[in-house]
Amino acid sequence: MDQTNKQSAVTRRTFVAASAAGAVAPSLAMASADTPALLGGTPVCKVTYPSWPMFGKQEEEALTEVIRSAAWGRLNGSKVDAFEEAFAKMTGAAGCLSVVNGSNALYTALNVMDVKAGDEVLVTPFTFVASFNVILRQHALPVFVDTDPESYLMDPKELDALVNERTKAIMPVHIGGSAVDMDGIMSVARKHKLAVVEDACQAWMAQWRGKNVGRIGNAGCFSFQATKNLNCGEGGAIISDDRDFLERCYAFHNQGFFRGRPRYSAGESMSGTNLRLTEFQAAVLLVQLSRMEEHQRTREQNAAYLSSLLKDIPGIRPAKIYDGCTRNSYHIYMAHYDKAHFAGMPREKFLKALAAEGAPFRSSYGSHRNFGFLRNLPQDRAYKALFGEDRLKQWETQSFNLPRSEQVFDEHVWFGQAVLLSERSVMDRIAEAVRKVHKHAAELAKV
Ligand SMILES: Cc1ncc(COP(=O)(O)O)c(C=O)c1O
């Protein structure tokens, strides 16, 4: 069955039936509908959210075609090339290189930008761990930049004070698909002549002032991992307007062999590795790509509608989207939770009460301060040799004292993109669940 049409289990019929029951026995229906589900009442948001990935016959046919072609790798097939061309076209970039995943897209970009052991890279702490893991793989130092607590994104105003002679690059991360203030980032990058690699692993169609993210810095890196809006199980890509840079990325992902050049002759060569995508993955991506624009529009409409509903509920506030973010890819719908408006209920209790109602909100990233591998960095033999104890002490003090990032770790609540592909009425249900928990916060806080 084609899963693209799978919709909410709340049908007009069940809604009408429930209303009719209320008309017959109003007090009973009101009592059970109004009691929080966590306290034994009826959940207001009992819906089946769209499952992910969505796929149909086209994916099956595309995969069968690759199997039968017997051209399974990019070196003898044409699907990977076709996908790269299509993705570059979609983003408006001069070119695209696909790789095995988003982490390795970042890894490739950093290598080709010559970020090396002993360099420093400015990165946001409120991100998936991959963003700073790749910096550590280079034996470079991830220098954590405090977060704008309204948008959850890297605050460019914090950058200047963190730049030193070792700083090589800035890695802004477009969390949830919301574009970082790229005007601020680029102005610091230009001032200090730093490379900018955009971690756009959650931001395929997002735009900053009408230009697709990933094209504002020197390179943009994307993920096609299973949960992502564009998905082939595992996959990634780098886009850039710098063709020479992309050719070097190509060579890096192909054991250092440049495209169209003899492999074993004297001349320019580089060391690389094998990060090639398969024809199977590209075949799936090409089909998934054809659904992107429609899905994107649905997500945007539902997110805007939900935000309009939540704005009337005190204590829950959608994360700020900068004016310059002319398109948000809504990989994640992000909001602030302020317990002061919920009778002091801790976030985990709030989420439990919402889950009982059937609402999809949850919390995610935990503070970078809790990662042992970061805490132990000042004791690491290689880092001590590369940076010296004084610099590491300074780094430790700065990186683990970011109050605005800690606020974001503590108060964010969110849900993933597939929920936004539900019918619009599901947004009403989600808002209703939050409203109900707000109304009963004092009772819920006691249990
Ligand atoms: C912000 C961010 N950066 C990097 C990555 C790494 O991508 P991948 O899982 O494809 O390696 C992810 C994946 O979730 C991500 O969300």
The ligand as an SDF file (V2000), in Angstrom:
LIG
                    3D

 16 16  0  0  0  0  0  0  0  0999 V2000
   22.4720   18.4290   13.3090 C   0  0  0  0  0  0  0  0  0  0  0  0
   23.0020   17.1230   12.8080 C   0  0  0  0  0  0  0  0  0  0  0  0
   24.2800   17.0570   12.3860 N   0  0  0  0  0  0  0  0  0  0  0  0
   24.8040   15.9120   11.9300 C   0  0  0  0  0  0  0  0  0  0  0  0
   24.0600   14.7620   11.8490 C   0  0  0  0  0  0  0  0  0  0  0  0
   24.6910   13.5020   11.3610 C   0  0  0  0  0  0  0  0  0  0  0  0
   24.0350   12.9550   10.2660 O   0  0  0  0  0  0  0  0  0  0  0  0
   24.0800   11.3670   10.0200 P   0  0  0  0  0  0  0  0  0  0  0  0
   23.2620   10.7170   11.0770 O   0  0  0  0  0  0  0  0  0  0  0  0
   23.5020   11.2200    8.6450 O   0  0  0  0  0  0  0  0  0  0  0  0
   25.4940   10.9590   10.0790 O   0  0  0  0  0  0  0  0  0  0  0  0
   22.7340   14.7800   12.2630 C   0  0  0  0  0  0  0  0  0  0  0  0
   21.9140   13.5710   12.2300 C   0  0  0  0  0  0  0  0  0  0  0  0
   20.9330   13.4170   12.9340 O   0  0  0  0  0  0  0  0  0  0  0  0
   22.1920   15.9870   12.7650 C   0  0  0  0  0  0  0  0  0  0  0  0
   20.9240   16.0570   13.1930 O   0  0  0  0  0  0  0  0  0  0  0  0
  1  2  1  0
  2  3  1  0
  2 15  2  0
  3  4  2  0
  4  5  1  0
  5  6  1  0
  5 12  2  0
  6  7  1  0
  7  8  1  0
  8  9  2  0
  8 10  1  0
  8 11  1  0
 12 13  1  0
 12 15  1  0
 13 14  2  0
 15 16  1  0
M  END
$$$$
